[in-house]
Amino acid sequence: DAPQGATTPERFASPASTRFSRAAAAVAAPSPAPPCHHSLPGRSTASVHDRLHAGLCAFTDEVQAAFAAQLPARNRITALLAAQVRALWPAAEVKVYGSCSAMLASVESDLDLVVCNWLPAAMLQACKTPGASRALQAECVHRLAARLRASAAWARAVEVTSSTVPIVSFGCDLGDLEGAQEGDRAQVVHVDLSFFAPGHHGLRTMAVMQQLVANNPPLVPLVLFVKALLKAVQLNRPFTGGLSSYGIVIMCMRVLRDEFRQLAEEAGERAREEQGKHLAAAAA
């Protein structure tokens, strides 16, 4: 029995922690979660870690395979939207950013797009105040939303979001696209499109995420799992109080760096102990 006054799981459990526990169990793996290693006589912590590692790898493979299968349809959406944008701004380019650009996305992830070169660089530089650039972005967002409602049957429920960076958002049923495959039926991708201007940091954060993923492979399964966990408890949208993909990447990267630092310190301590033993043996 726990000593009097000790904190037990039942004593500090809250509705929020219960929600997270249930979500984690649902997201982690199709097989039942292994019992706590404290209750497994003769089983080392390493074996539990191996099972957790294998489960995360299997989950990552499943998520990335499904996303890769959906990627051609997402590219068709980007191409269709780029054609609509160029009809209004002929020199404009539509670029993908966010988790989709860093292979940290699932089939349920939003497709984040930004319109670049819609204004000459000199005019953009003149919009140095947030109010001026936001007014131009808002005007462009409304123009594009009106065009999509009128001429893009594949864009459903087109809306304009008056956030810090104005966004036109809509849903796209992949089955409505030309050349849709059988597996695309009943799959809906949510699209958020914004216009680049001073204060839009999407492309910069994309570059940071891509570099972190390239240099730290363990980041991918951690981020995908945390994103699935947050989605299960509806904490995956920043404008409703959730955490953004960039925020998740930075958080997981901090955990990895702390873990790497601890492992390096432990390895250094072991090396010093071994060196001390060799010196002692040589002196004897």
C-alpha positions in Angstrom: 0.0 0.0 0.0 1.1 3.5 -0.6 2.2 5.5 2.4 -0.3 7.9 3.9 -0.2 11.2 2.0 1.5 9.7 -1.0 0.2 10.7 -4.4 -1.4 7.8 -6.3 -2.6 7.9 -9.9 -6.2 7.7 -8.8 -5.7 10.7 -6.5 -4.4 13.1 -9.2 -6.2 11.8 -12.2 -8.3 14.5 -13.9 -10.8 14.4 -16.8 -8.1 15.9 -19.1 -5.5 13.3 -18.1 -8.1 10.5 -18.6 -8.8 11.9 -22.1 -5.1 11.9 -23.0 -4.7 8.4 -21.6 -7.5 7.0 -23.7 -6.4 8.9 -26.8 -2.9 7.6 -26.5 -4.1 4.0 -26.2 -6.3 4.5 -29.3 -3.6 6.1 -31.4 -0.5 4.1 -30.4 -0.9 0.8 -32.1 -3.6 -1.7 -33.2 -2.3 -4.3 -30.7 -3.0 -3.9 -27.0 -0.5 -1.7 -25.1 2.0 -3.8 -23.1 1.5 -3.8 -19.3 3.8 -1.6 -17.2 7.3 -3.2 -16.9 7.2 -2.9 -13.1 4.6 -5.7 -13.1 6.6 -8.0 -15.5 9.0 -10.2 -13.5 12.2 -10.9 -15.3 11.5 -8.4 -18.1 13.9 -5.6 -18.5 13.1 -2.0 -19.2 15.0 -2.3 -22.5 12.6 -4.9 -23.8 9.6 -2.6 -23.1 11.5 0.3 -24.9 12.1 -2.0 -27.8 8.4 -2.8 -28.1 7.5 0.9 -27.8 10.1 1.7 -30.5 8.7 -1.0 -32.8 5.2 0.3 -32.3 6.1 3.8 -33.1 8.0 2.7 -36.2 5.0 0.6 -37.4 2.6 3.5 -36.7 4.9 5.9 -38.7 5.2 3.5 -41.7 1.4 3.2 -41.8 0.8 6.9 -41.6 3.4 7.7 -44.2 2.3 5.0 -46.6 -1.3 6.3 -46.5 -0.1 9.9 -47.0 2.1 8.9 -50.0 -0.9 7.2 -51.6 -2.9 10.4 -51.2 -0.1 12.7 -52.3 -1.0 12.7 -56.1 -4.5 13.9 -55.3 -3.1 16.6 -53.1 -0.8 17.7 -56.0 -3.9 17.9 -58.3 -5.6 20.2 -55.8 -2.5 22.4 -55.7 -2.4 22.5 -59.5 -6.1 23.4 -59.8 -5.8 26.1 -57.2 -2.7 27.5 -58.9 -4.7 27.9 -62.1 -7.4 29.8 -60.3 -4.9 32.1 -58.7 -3.0 32.8 -62.0 -6.3 33.7 -63.6 -6.4 36.7 -61.2 -2.6 37.3 -60.7 -0.7 35.9 -63.8 2.7 36.0 -62.2 1.8 34.3 -59.0 3.1 31.0 -57.7 1.4 28.7 -55.2 3.7 26.9 -52.8 3.1 24.2 -50.2 4.4 24.8 -46.7 3.7 23.4 -43.3 3.8 19.7 -42.2 3.0 18.4 -45.7 6.3 20.0 -47.0 8.4 18.2 -44.3 6.7 14.8 -44.6 5.2 15.2 -41.1 1.6 14.9 -42.3 -1.1 12.3 -42.4 -4.1 11.9 -44.7 -6.1 14.0 -42.2 -3.6 17.0 -42.3 -4.6 20.3 -43.8 -3.0 21.3 -47.1 -1.3 24.6 -46.3 -0.6 26.8 -49.4 0.8 30.3 -49.8 0.6 32.5 -52.9 3.9 34.2 -53.8 4.8 36.9 -56.4 1.3 38.2 -56.4 2.7 41.7 -56.1 6.0 43.1 -57.2 8.6 42.9 -54.5 8.9 46.7 -54.3 5.2 47.0 -53.5 5.4 44.3 -50.8 8.4 46.0 -49.2 6.3 49.2 -49.1 3.8 47.4 -47.0 5.9 47.5 -43.9 3.1 48.0 -41.4 1.1 45.0 -40.4 -2.1 46.9 -41.1 -1.2 47.7 -44.7 -0.1 44.3 -45.7 -3.1 42.7 -43.9 -5.5 44.9 -45.8 -4.0 43.9 -49.1 -4.0 40.2 -48.1 -7.7 40.4 -47.0 -8.7 42.0 -50.3 -6.9 39.2 -52.3 -8.4 36.5 -50.1 -11.9 37.8 -50.7 -11.4 38.0 -54.5 -10.1 34.5 -54.7 -12.9 33.2 -52.5 -15.5 34.8 -54.8 -13.8 33.2 -57.8 -13.7 29.7 -56.2 -17.4 29.9 -55.3 -18.3 30.8 -58.8 -16.0 28.6 -60.9 -14.5 25.8 -58.8 -17.1 23.0 -58.2 -14.4 20.9 -56.4 -14.0 23.6 -53.7 -16.7 23.1 -51.1 -17.8 25.4 -48.3 -15.4 28.2 -49.2 -14.8 30.6 -46.3 -12.6 33.5 -45.4 -10.9 33.5 -42.0 -10.1 36.9 -40.5 -7.0 35.8 -38.5 -3.7 37.5 -38.1 -2.9 36.4 -41.7 -6.2 36.3 -43.7 -6.9 32.8 -45.1 -9.3 31.4 -47.6 -10.2 27.8 -46.6 -12.4 25.1 -48.2 -12.8 21.4 -48.3 -12.1 19.2 -51.3 -13.6 15.8 -51.8 -10.9 13.9 -53.7 -13.6 11.9 -55.5 -14.7 15.1 -57.3 -11.3 15.6 -58.9 -10.6 14.7 -62.5 -8.7 11.4 -62.6 -9.8 10.4 -59.1 -8.9 6.8 -58.1 -11.1 4.4 -56.3 -9.3 4.9 -53.1 -9.9 8.7 -53.3 -13.7 8.3 -52.7 -15.0 9.8 -49.5 -11.7 11.4 -48.7 -11.9 15.1 -47.9 -8.8 17.4 -47.7 -9.1 20.7 -45.9 -7.2 23.5 -47.7 -5.9 26.7 -46.2 -4.5 29.3 -48.6 -2.9 32.6 -47.7 -0.9 35.4 -49.5 2.7 36.0 -48.7 3.6 39.4 -47.2 5.7 40.8 -44.5 4.7 39.0 -41.3 3.9 35.7 -43.0 6.4 33.2 -41.6 5.1 30.0 -43.2 8.0 29.5 -45.7 10.6 30.2 -43.0 9.2 27.8 -40.5 8.9 25.2 -43.3 12.7 25.5 -44.0 13.4 25.1 -40.2 11.2 21.9 -40.0 12.8 20.4 -43.2 16.3 20.9 -41.8 15.4 19.5 -38.4 13.8 16.4 -39.9 16.8 15.9 -42.2 19.3 16.1 -39.3 17.2 14.2 -36.7 15.3 11.1 -38.1 13.8 10.2 -34.7 11.9 13.4 -34.9 9.4 12.0 -37.5 7.7 9.2 -35.5 7.6 11.4 -32.4 5.9 14.3 -34.2 3.4 12.1 -36.0 2.4 10.4 -32.8 2.0 13.6 -30.9 0.0 15.1 -33.7 -2.3 12.1 -33.8 -2.7 12.3 -30.0 -3.6 16.0 -30.1 -6.1 15.5 -32.9 -7.8 12.7 -30.8 -8.5 15.3 -28.1 -9.2 18.2 -30.5 -6.1 20.2 -29.6 -4.6 20.3 -33.1 -5.8 23.7 -34.3 -3.9 26.8 -33.0 -6.8 29.2 -33.5 -9.0 27.2 -31.1 -6.3 26.9 -28.5 -4.4 23.9 -29.9 -0.8 23.5 -30.9 0.6 24.1 -34.4 2.8 21.6 -36.3 5.7 23.9 -35.9 5.1 24.1 -32.2 5.0 20.3 -32.0 8.2 20.0 -33.9 10.1 22.4 -31.6 8.7 20.7 -28.5 9.7 17.2 -29.7 13.1 18.5 -30.8 13.8 19.9 -27.3 12.9 16.5 -25.8 15.3 14.8 -28.3 18.1 17.2 -27.5 17.7 16.7 -23.8 17.7 12.9 -24.3 20.8 13.1 -26.5 22.6 15.3 -24.0 21.8 12.8 -21.2 23.0 9.9 -23.3 26.2 11.7 -24.1 26.8 12.5 -20.5 26.2 8.9 -19.5 28.5 7.7 -22.3 31.2 10.1 -21.1 30.9 8.9 -17.5 31.2 5.3 -18.6 34.3 6.2 -20.7 35.9 7.9 -17.7 35.2 5.0 -15.5 36.7 2.6 -18.0 39.8 4.8 -18.3 40.1 4.9 -14.5 40.0 1.1 -14.3 42.7 0.9 -17.0 44.9 3.4 -15.2 44.5 1.6 -11.9 45.3 -1.8 -13.6 48.4 -0.3 -15.2 49.6 1.2 -11.9 49.2 -2.1 -10.1 
